[in-house]
């Protein structure tokens, strides 16, 4: 089995109102050193070990997990996970 960690973030050109709200709250709490906040998603997939895990993850991200018009994604594939 492989554990795949998927990180999805908004593209730099896309406004992030949720991130801006968090940044404003942090500033209100006197964390003035925070200059920007971007909110994203983290997803873990547990997959059967096969030669095309990366290809499958790309397909899943493109078709379901990420809106590639406004989001970028990256992932890490961890070696054998024993259940």
C-alpha positions as CSV (number, residue, x, y, z in Angstrom):
1,X,0.0,0.0,0.0
2,X,1.1,3.6,-0.7
3,X,0.0,6.6,1.3
4,X,-0.4,9.6,-1.0
5,X,-0.5,13.1,0.5
6,X,-2.3,15.6,-1.7
7,X,-2.0,19.4,-1.2
8,X,-4.4,21.6,-3.0
9,X,-4.0,25.4,-3.1
10,X,-5.5,28.3,-4.9
11,X,-3.4,29.6,-7.8
12,X,-1.5,32.8,-7.0
13,X,-3.8,34.9,-9.4
14,X,-7.0,33.8,-7.6
15,X,-8.2,35.9,-4.7
16,X,-8.5,34.1,-1.3
17,X,-11.2,35.7,0.8
18,X,-10.9,33.0,3.5
19,X,-7.2,33.6,3.7
20,X,-7.7,37.3,3.9
21,X,-10.2,36.9,6.8
22,X,-7.8,34.7,8.7
23,X,-5.0,37.2,8.2
24,X,-7.2,40.1,9.4
25,X,-8.1,38.0,12.5
26,X,-4.4,37.3,13.2
27,X,-3.6,41.1,12.8
28,X,-6.5,41.8,15.2
29,X,-4.8,39.4,17.7
30,X,-1.6,41.4,17.3
31,X,0.2,39.0,15.0
32,X,1.3,41.8,12.7
33,X,4.2,39.9,11.3
34,X,1.9,37.7,9.2
35,X,2.0,39.2,5.8
36,X,-0.2,36.8,3.8
37,X,-2.4,33.7,4.4
38,X,-3.5,31.3,1.7
39,X,-6.0,28.5,2.6
40,X,-5.8,25.1,1.0
41,X,-6.9,21.5,1.3
42,X,-4.9,18.4,2.5
43,X,-6.1,15.0,1.5
44,X,-4.7,11.5,2.2
45,X,-5.2,8.6,-0.1
46,X,-4.3,5.0,0.7
47,X,-3.7,3.2,-2.5
48,X,-2.8,-0.3,-3.7
49,X,0.9,-0.5,-4.7
50,X,1.1,-0.4,-8.5
51,X,3.4,0.9,-11.2
52,X,1.0,3.7,-12.2
53,X,0.2,5.2,-8.8
54,X,1.4,8.6,-9.8
55,X,-0.7,8.5,-13.0
56,X,-3.8,7.5,-11.1
57,X,-3.3,10.3,-8.6
58,X,-2.9,12.8,-11.4
59,X,-6.2,11.6,-12.9
60,X,-8.0,11.7,-9.6
61,X,-6.8,15.2,-8.8
62,X,-7.6,16.5,-12.3
63,X,-11.1,14.9,-12.4
64,X,-12.3,15.2,-8.8
65,X,-10.1,16.6,-6.1
66,X,-8.9,19.9,-7.6
67,X,-10.6,22.5,-9.7
68,X,-7.6,23.0,-12.0
69,X,-9.0,26.2,-13.4
70,X,-8.4,28.0,-10.0
71,X,-6.3,25.5,-8.0
72,X,-2.9,23.8,-8.2
73,X,-2.1,20.5,-6.6
74,X,1.0,18.6,-5.6
75,X,1.4,15.3,-3.9
76,X,3.9,13.1,-2.1
77,X,3.9,9.3,-2.4
78,X,5.2,7.5,0.7
79,X,6.7,4.1,0.5
80,X,5.0,0.9,1.8
81,X,2.4,1.5,4.5
82,X,1.7,-1.6,6.5
83,X,-1.9,-1.9,7.8
